[in-house]
């Protein structure tokens, strides 16, 4: 991973800890996908969302961590792209 990707990984790791979550075993892969999408769309958006079809005012809601994070983790044990997971779910996603 490059420096920017490592910085984002550190940022989301801290964010996960503050929220009582952990990162999945696929965290590096998800971060790389985020940066690949950034080149096309100009932001670090959730890599699983189809940002290109969204209105400009909607896009800001899907920068990582996105607006649906808390709801998704509560309902599914992980966020939509699988980056953030409940601590007890990590073994299932690694």
KEGUGU-554331 format. One record per residue (C-alpha): y, x, z. Coordinates in steps of 0.2 Angstrom, whole numbers, plus 2048, in hexadecimal, padded with zeros to 3 digits. Each point is the difference from the previous one (the first is absolute). Layout:
BEGIN
{r {Y,X,Z}}
...
END
This chain:
BEGIN
{r {800,800,800}}
{r {812,806,7FD}}
{r {80E,801,80C}}
{r {807,7EF,7FD}}
{r {7EF,7F8,802}}
{r {7FC,809,810}}
{r {811,7FA,807}}
{r {7FC,7EE,7FB}}
{r {7EF,802,808}}
{r {808,807,810}}
{r {80C,7F1,800}}
{r {7F3,7F3,7FE}}
{r {7F5,808,80D}}
{r {80E,7FF,80C}}
{r {803,7EE,7FB}}
{r {7EE,7FC,803}}
{r {800,808,811}}
{r {80F,7F6,805}}
{r {7F8,7F0,7FB}}
{r {7F0,803,808}}
{r {7F7,803,7EF}}
{r {7F7,80F,7F8}}
{r {800,805,7ED}}
{r {7F0,7FD,7F6}}
{r {7F5,80E,7FA}}
{r {808,7FD,7EF}}
{r {812,804,806}}
{r {802,80F,7F5}}
{r {7FA,7F7,7F0}}
{r {80B,7F1,804}}
{r {810,80B,803}}
{r {7FC,809,7EF}}
{r {7FF,7EF,7F7}}
{r {811,7FB,808}}
{r {808,810,7F9}}
{r {7F9,7FD,7EF}}
{r {807,7EF,800}}
{r {811,807,806}}
{r {802,809,7F0}}
{r {7FF,7F0,7F6}}
{r {809,7F4,80C}}
{r {80C,80B,80A}}
{r {7FA,7FC,811}}
{r {7F1,803,80C}}
{r {7F9,7EF,7FE}}
{r {7EF,7F9,806}}
{r {7F4,807,7F3}}
{r {7F7,7F0,7FF}}
{r {80E,7F4,7FC}}
{r {806,7FC,7EF}}
{r {812,805,803}}
{r {805,801,7ED}}
{r {7FE,7ED,800}}
{r {80B,7FD,80F}}
{r {813,7FC,801}}
{r {80B,80E,806}}
{r {803,7F8,810}}
{r {7EE,7FE,804}}
{r {7FB,812,7FC}}
{r {808,807,810}}
{r {7F4,7F5,80A}}
{r {7F2,80B,7F9}}
{r {805,811,804}}
{r {7F3,808,80C}}
{r {7FE,7FA,80D}}
{r {802,7EF,7F8}}
{r {806,7EF,807}}
{r {7EE,7F9,801}}
{r {7F9,80E,80A}}
{r {800,7F8,811}}
{r {7F9,7EF,7F9}}
{r {7F3,809,7F6}}
{r {7FA,80B,80E}}
{r {7FF,7F1,80C}}
{r {7F7,7F5,7F3}}
{r {7F5,80D,7F8}}
{r {7FF,80F,80B}}
{r {809,80B,7F3}}
{r {80F,7FF,7F5}}
{r {7FF,7FA,7ED}}
{r {7FD,812,7F9}}
{r {7F6,805,80F}}
{r {80B,80E,806}}
{r {803,7F9,812}}
{r {7F1,7F9,809}}
{r {7FD,7FA,812}}
{r {7F8,80E,80A}}
{r {7F0,7F7,802}}
{r {7FE,7FE,7ED}}
{r {803,812,7FB}}
{r {7ED,804,800}}
{r {7FD,7F1,7F4}}
{r {80D,807,7F4}}
{r {7FD,813,800}}
END
